[in-house]
């Protein structure tokens, strides 16, 4: 079962992969081409490697996969990582009792 955060991650990954093609087709956002165009460049490289398929479809699939992976890592980090200094204390301090 996919959690709500993972659904949001997949949706944001698809949107990111659609926006990734803007620097390739136009001159807009060209300074951000390395970060923004990451799924598009992966899709282009995958098409060149396989010699079949569509780089646009590959980029959408890769963007959704990256979004799912990042949201899964965030979910596991929220629930599984404990920071020692921020856990609630097991005993009350003396000044809480008025002593």
N, C-alpha and C positions, 0 to 999 in steps of 0.2 A: 504494500500500500504506500502510496506517495503522500508525504506530508504536505501541508499548505506551503511551507517554506520552499520545498522542492518544486512545487508547481510554479511558484513565483520565480524561482531560479531558472526553470526551463523557459518561462515566458520572457524573462529579461535576456536570456541567452539568445532566443530567436530574434528579439528586437535588436540586440547588439549585432547579430550577424547580418541583419538587414541594413543597419546603419554602416556596417563595415564596407559596403560596396560604394558608398558615397565618395571617398577619396580616390577610388580607382576609376570611376566614370567622370568625375568632375574635379575641379581644382579646389573645391571647398574642403576644409578640414585637413588639408594636406600636411600640416605640421603634426597632426595627431595620427598619421597613417600607421605608425608602428604599433600603437596601442589600440586604436579603434579598428584598424584593418586586419587584426590578427586572425579572425575566423575566415576572412576572405582570402588571405594569403595561404592559410592552411588548405582551404578548398581548392585553390589554384594548384598548389603543389600536389595534392592528392589526385587531381584530374590528370596532371602531367605524369604522375607515377603509374597510374592504372591504365592510361590511354583510352579510357571510356568514362561515360557519365557526364555529369554537369557540375561545374565548380560551384555554382550558386546553390544547388541542392546540398552538395557536400558541406558548404559553409554553414547552411542552416542546421544541418545535423550536428556538425561539430560545435556550433554555438550553443545548441540545446544541451549537448553533452557536457560542455564546459560549465554552463550555468547550473546543471544538475549536480555536477561534482563539487562546485564551490558551495552551493547551498547545503549539500550533504555534509561537507566538512564544517560549515558553520553550525549546523544542527548538532553534530557530534561534539564540537568544541563547547557549545553552550551547556550540554548535559553531562559531558564526561570530564572536562577539565576543572579541577578544583584548585583554587588559589588559597594557600595555607592561611595567610593573614586575614582573609575576608570571611572565613567560616564563623558561624556563631559560637560563642564560648559555652562550654558545658557547665561552668560554675559561675555563680554570681560573685562579683567583686565585693569587697567589704564596704566600700563607700556607697553601694547601692542599698545596703541595709541600714545606713545611717550611723555606722560605727566609725 
